[in-house]
């Protein structure tokens, strides 16, 4: 949950999240929602280290094109390395709020856990509306951290911990549930909203994604949680049956073809 301290750790974290069972499940939903076909030009905004670029490239074929955009030079370098065998993949620097693309220049576009971090998600969606052709699709996947539930006998600390995440850790923590409304406001026709519950029944698997000790330490250092109580709560999570869950929303929008 808290960002790793260097690029290598961040890339490893993203790879681990993508390889987890919940990660594979929602990513498959996102790929299906894009409805890619050979010859399509597809845009991945916030492509990170290029985890999904090759899969999209295989679907659109050499007659299509995949464009990955990210603001982080280390991510761009890794994405270029991973897609070197795919000449129809282009990776370039860019800002989601001001995409370096012409109007109506792509058939499909997606964001994957990007909008939750942006300063202005509405501006990013307006940019997607600008660059996607009439009749084209966008597919967005975002968690709704306000749905995070962690089972523990100390329910008060569980609730305080999740409240801290929503209020202090993630910039747009409940954006998952807002995607349909935001797409509508941006001028898209919403075609689908699909929830995927990421369910964890093993502490270590969950911690690889949620990074609970790191977040908890941040919380008690800020004064949001009591350190001793929170340490006891963390220990209890490792010693008994474990359950945590959070809902991801995959939402698809189409650019209207009738401007009258």
Buried (B, 14 or more C-beta within 10 A) or exposed (E): BBEBEEBEEBBBBBBEBBEBEBBEBBBEBBBBBBBBEEEBBBBBBBBBBBBBBBEBBEBBBEEBBBBBBBEBEBBBBBBBEBBEEBEBBBBBEBBBBEBEBEEBBBBBBBBBBBBBBBEEBEBBBBBBBBBBBEEBBBBBBBBBBBBBBBBBEBEEBBEBBBBBBBEBBBEBBBBBBBBBEBBEEBBBEBBBBBBBEBBBEEBEBBBBBBBBBBBBBBBBEEEBBBEEBBBEBBEBBEEEEBBBBBBBBBBBBBBEEEEE
